[in-house]
């Protein structure tokens, strides 16, 4: 029994070692074909995988359901430039994929901003009923946020009902902006967070003189990875509190991308979150002051 357990442990260790080697290995492009072809479109005789004159693939032949499906994906921008490869690598080797992309391997992966817009649109559809229950998760999240607003206001010494009214006003505004400008809000959030993270990760071991523009692309891909997990969780109607777990997974691409140790990566991430928290607290105080000035009816106990 002990021998079997040792053999199993050795087998799993070997498989994990092979997985780690695959993670760190850059994507390998298929070798150039030595076969000769006559392009059906322009009639050019050539050697290789693609026609040098019109760009048509040498693999194009008779139609099949598989080719029809791939052409359908191409219409929506999903079949070209490795969409499925990008999804796989964002889940299994996100930081190494980002490293390869920034070092020039851009044709192998789906563009980061186009992927962000597509995932943002898909997340909205899933949140509004495209899930296993067919119910809107957005309304449930609104109620949860408004309930927290009223509870916090009551703890501060005010009336919970007044807190609910004020919370309803602001929560509806926030969700309205989120529904009208989802892509701009996503980009703004990435810009906001990446500025603080860049302070600590700009001296990456894998990049000399890492630019903010390069780090911003890395953060867009990281946001895409988090969106994938959140979409899956929303699709299966997992409580929204658990989406925090998806956000914490950002430490994985940051560690792989930067080359820092796990401890250093977590420490830098926590420091960045502290700075973000301080700024958000200051903005919250400013928002309350603005609310007291322009919406005094919601703050009767705080008026002079």
C-alpha positions in Angstrom: 0.0 0.0 0.0 2.9 2.4 0.9 4.6 1.5 -2.4 1.4 2.3 -4.4 1.0 5.7 -2.5 4.7 6.6 -3.3 4.2 5.7 -6.9 1.1 7.8 -7.2 2.8 10.7 -5.5 5.7 10.4 -7.9 3.3 10.3 -10.9 1.5 13.4 -9.8 4.8 15.2 -9.1 5.9 14.3 -12.6 2.6 15.5 -14.1 2.8 18.8 -12.2 6.4 19.3 -13.3 5.3 18.8 -17.0 2.4 21.2 -16.4 4.8 23.9 -15.0 7.1 23.4 -18.0 4.1 23.8 -20.3 2.9 26.9 -18.5 6.3 28.7 -18.9 6.8 27.6 -22.5 5.8 30.3 -25.1 3.2 29.4 -27.7 4.8 27.5 -30.6 3.7 28.4 -34.1 3.0 25.4 -36.4 6.0 24.8 -38.8 5.8 26.1 -42.3 4.3 23.6 -44.7 6.6 22.4 -47.5 3.6 21.3 -49.6 2.9 23.2 -52.8 -0.6 24.6 -53.5 -2.6 26.4 -56.2 -4.8 29.1 -54.5 -8.4 28.6 -55.6 -9.1 32.3 -55.2 -6.3 34.0 -57.2 -4.6 31.0 -58.8 -1.2 31.7 -57.3 1.2 28.7 -57.1 2.9 28.8 -53.7 4.5 26.8 -50.9 3.5 27.2 -47.3 0.4 27.5 -45.2 -1.1 30.7 -46.7 -1.3 32.3 -50.1 1.2 35.2 -50.3 -1.0 37.1 -52.7 -4.5 37.0 -51.1 -3.8 35.4 -47.7 -6.2 32.5 -48.1 -5.4 29.4 -46.0 -4.1 26.3 -47.7 -6.5 24.2 -45.4 -9.6 25.6 -47.1 -11.4 22.8 -48.9 -14.8 21.4 -49.0 -17.4 22.7 -46.5 -18.2 20.9 -43.3 -20.2 21.8 -40.2 -16.9 22.5 -38.4 -15.8 25.0 -41.1 -19.3 26.6 -41.1 -19.1 27.0 -37.3 -15.6 28.6 -37.5 -16.8 31.0 -40.3 -19.7 32.0 -38.1 -17.3 32.7 -35.2 -15.1 34.8 -37.6 -18.1 37.0 -38.4 -18.3 37.9 -34.7 -14.6 38.2 -34.3 -14.3 35.1 -32.2 -12.7 32.6 -34.5 -9.6 34.6 -35.6 -6.4 35.3 -33.7 -6.7 32.5 -31.2 -9.8 33.4 -29.1 -10.1 29.9 -27.6 -6.3 29.7 -27.1 -6.5 33.0 -25.3 -9.3 31.7 -23.1 -7.4 28.6 -22.3 -4.2 30.4 -21.5 -5.9 33.1 -19.4 -7.3 30.2 -17.2 -4.1 28.0 -17.0 -1.1 30.3 -17.6 -2.4 34.0 -17.5 0.8 35.8 -16.5 3.0 33.9 -18.9 0.5 34.5 -21.7 0.6 38.2 -20.9 4.4 38.1 -21.0 4.5 36.5 -24.4 2.0 39.0 -25.8 3.9 42.0 -24.6 7.2 40.5 -26.0 5.7 40.5 -29.5 3.6 37.4 -29.8 0.5 39.3 -30.6 -0.9 37.4 -33.6 -1.2 34.3 -31.4 -3.7 35.8 -29.0 -7.0 37.7 -29.2 -6.7 41.5 -28.8 -7.2 42.5 -25.2 -9.6 45.4 -25.7 -11.8 43.6 -28.1 -11.9 40.7 -25.6 -12.8 43.1 -22.8 -15.7 44.5 -24.7 -17.0 41.1 -25.7 -16.7 39.8 -22.1 -18.4 42.9 -20.7 -21.3 42.4 -23.1 -21.6 38.7 -22.2 -21.5 39.5 -18.4 -24.4 41.9 -18.9 -26.5 39.3 -20.7 -25.7 36.7 -18.1 -26.6 39.1 -15.2 -29.9 40.0 -16.9 -31.2 36.5 -17.2 -29.0 34.4 -19.5 -28.2 31.9 -16.7 -29.5 28.6 -15.4 -32.4 30.2 -13.5 -33.4 32.7 -16.2 -33.7 35.4 -13.6 -32.0 38.8 -13.4 -29.1 38.9 -10.9 -28.8 42.7 -11.3 -31.9 43.4 -9.3 -30.8 41.1 -6.5 -27.4 42.9 -6.3 -29.2 46.2 -6.1 -31.2 45.0 -3.1 -28.1 43.7 -1.4 -26.2 47.0 -1.9 -29.2 49.1 -0.7 -29.6 46.9 2.3 -26.0 47.4 3.2 -26.4 51.2 2.7 -29.3 51.3 5.1 -27.6 49.2 7.7 -24.4 51.3 7.7 -26.4 54.5 8.0 -28.3 53.1 11.0 -25.1 52.1 12.6 -23.9 55.7 12.2 -26.8 56.9 14.2 -29.3 57.8 11.5 -32.7 56.4 10.5 -32.4 53.2 8.5 -35.3 54.2 6.3 -33.5 57.5 5.4 -30.4 55.5 4.7 -32.4 53.2 2.4 -33.8 56.3 0.5 -30.4 57.8 0.1 -28.9 54.4 -0.8 -31.6 53.8 -3.4 -30.9 57.1 -5.1 -27.2 56.5 -5.4 -27.4 52.7 -6.1 -29.9 53.4 -9.0 -27.5 56.0 -10.4 -24.5 53.7 -10.2 -26.4 50.8 -11.8 -27.8 53.2 -14.5 -24.3 54.3 -15.4 -23.1 50.8 -15.4 -25.8 49.6 -17.7 -25.5 52.6 -20.1 -21.6 52.7 -20.3 -20.4 49.2 -19.3 -17.2 49.3 -21.4 -16.2 52.8 -20.4 -16.8 51.9 -16.7 -14.7 48.7 -17.1 -11.8 50.7 -18.7 -12.1 53.4 -16.1 -11.8 50.8 -13.3 -8.8 49.2 -14.9 -7.1 52.6 -15.3 -7.9 53.4 -11.7 -6.5 50.2 -10.3 -3.5 49.9 -12.6 -2.1 53.3 -11.6 -1.6 52.1 -8.0 -0.4 48.6 -9.0 2.1 50.1 -11.4 3.8 51.9 -8.5 4.9 48.5 -7.1 5.2 46.3 -10.3 7.0 48.7 -12.6 10.3 47.1 -11.7 9.3 43.7 -13.0 12.0 41.0 -13.2 10.8 39.9 -16.6 10.8 43.3 -18.2 13.5 46.0 -18.3 11.9 49.5 -17.8 8.3 48.3 -17.9 6.2 51.1 -19.3 2.8 52.0 -17.9 1.2 51.3 -21.3 2.5 47.8 -21.3 1.4 47.3 -17.7 -2.0 48.6 -18.6 -2.4 45.9 -21.3 -1.4 43.4 -18.7 -4.1 44.6 -16.4 -6.7 44.5 -19.2 -5.9 40.8 -19.8 -6.0 40.3 -16.0 -9.5 41.9 -15.9 -10.5 39.6 -18.8 -9.4 36.6 -16.7 -11.4 37.8 -13.7 -14.4 38.4 -16.0 -14.3 34.9 -17.2 -14.6 33.5 -13.7 -17.3 36.0 -12.7 -19.4 35.2 -15.8 -19.2 31.5 -15.0 -20.2 32.2 -11.3 -23.0 34.5 -12.4 -24.3 31.9 -14.9 -24.6 29.3 -12.2 -26.2 32.0 -9.9 -23.4 31.7 -7.2 -23.9 34.5 -4.6 -22.2 37.7 -5.5 -20.1 37.7 -2.3 -18.1 34.8 -3.9 -17.1 37.0 -6.8 -14.5 38.5 -4.4 -12.7 35.1 -4.8 -12.4 35.7 -8.6 -10.9 39.2 -7.9 -8.3 37.7 -5.6 -7.2 35.4 -8.4 -5.5 38.5 -9.9 -2.5 37.6 -7.8 -1.7 34.6 -10.1 -1.1 36.6 -13.4 0.7 39.4 -11.4 3.1 36.8 -10.0 3.7 35.0 -13.3 3.9 38.2 -15.2 6.3 40.1 -12.9 8.5 37.2 -11.9 8.3 38.2 -8.2 7.8 35.7 -5.4 4.4 34.8 -4.1 5.0 36.7 -0.8 6.2 39.8 -2.6 3.4 39.7 -5.1 0.7 39.4 -2.4 2.4 42.2 -0.3 2.5 44.6 -3.3 -1.1 43.8 -4.1 -2.2 44.5 -0.5 -0.4 47.8 -0.5 -2.0 48.8 -3.7 -5.5 47.9 -2.3 -4.8 49.9 0.8 -4.0 53.0 -1.3 -7.2 52.4 -3.3 -9.2 52.0 -0.1 -7.8 55.3 1.2 -8.7 57.1 -2.0 -12.2 55.5 -2.1 -12.8 56.5 1.6 -11.9 60.1 0.7 -14.2 60.0 -2.3 -17.0 58.6 -0.1 -16.6 61.3 2.4 -16.7 63.9 -0.4 -19.8 62.2 -1.8 -21.6 62.4 1.6 -20.7 66.1 1.8 -22.0 66.7 -1.7 -25.2 64.8 -0.7 -25.6 66.9 2.4 -25.4 70.0 0.3 -27.5 69.1 -2.7 -29.8 66.5 -1.0 -30.4 67.8 2.5 -33.7 66.0 2.9 -31.9 62.7 3.2 -29.7 63.9 6.0 -32.0 65.7 8.5 -30.0 64.6 11.5 -26.8 66.0 10.1 -28.1 69.5 9.3 -27.1 72.4 11.6 
